[in-house]
């Protein structure tokens, strides 16, 4: 996984991820700094998508559980950062995870490397028969290049967990629940009588 955090808070982010991993039963979790500010890489023994789902659920349950994790991106495979290896991994994943009729786009993030973004995209998208949708794809073929390593995944766009967006979702869910709870609460004793009296006074 690739995890974004605050600058100079990378170690705090790693600790936070480690405790969360233990909480969800990932006893072989590992994370490290990348040498780049605000960026951490992690390896989970669980399905990386499941890890992301559990993180999202945790934020809905407790919006301030994560204080240093900003964004979490699942990665399915890691390869050497050359175009051929990246394209091979992406196409193999797409053959399993991109269903017939689903649209896609290729998204690349290149750091500490001179690889050409357009070359990577062309090597992948040019060999997939599904339709491209740059605005609202069903799946994203994601390539994260950091130096001599590249992470590749094929995921629904919502599988990239933004902590801030999840917090906003949690606030909305709680607000909706409070509204529903209020609507179903019986009126306090005497409230109905007072309303009837007020209406009578207005009519009078």
HELIX and SHEET records of a PDB file:
HELIX    1   1 UNK A   10  UNK A   23  1                                  14    
HELIX    2   2 UNK A   48  UNK A   61  1                                  14    
HELIX    3   3 UNK A   83  UNK A   97  1                                  15    
HELIX    4   4 UNK A  117  UNK A  125  1                                   9    
HELIX    5   5 UNK A  157  UNK A  159  5                                   3    
HELIX    6   6 UNK A  163  UNK A  184  1                                  22    
HELIX    7   7 UNK A  191  UNK A  203  1                                  13    
SHEET    1   A 5 UNK A  30  UNK A  33  0                                        
SHEET    2   A 5 UNK A  39  UNK A  43 -1                                        
SHEET    3   A 5 UNK A   2  UNK A   5 -1                                        
SHEET    4   A 5 UNK A  69  UNK A  73 -1                                        
SHEET    5   A 5 UNK A 161  UNK A 162 -1                                        
SHEET    1   B 4 UNK A  77  UNK A  80  0                                        
SHEET    2   B 4 UNK A 149  UNK A 155 -1                                        
SHEET    3   B 4 UNK A 139  UNK A 146 -1                                        
SHEET    4   B 4 UNK A 104  UNK A 111  1                                        
END                                                                             
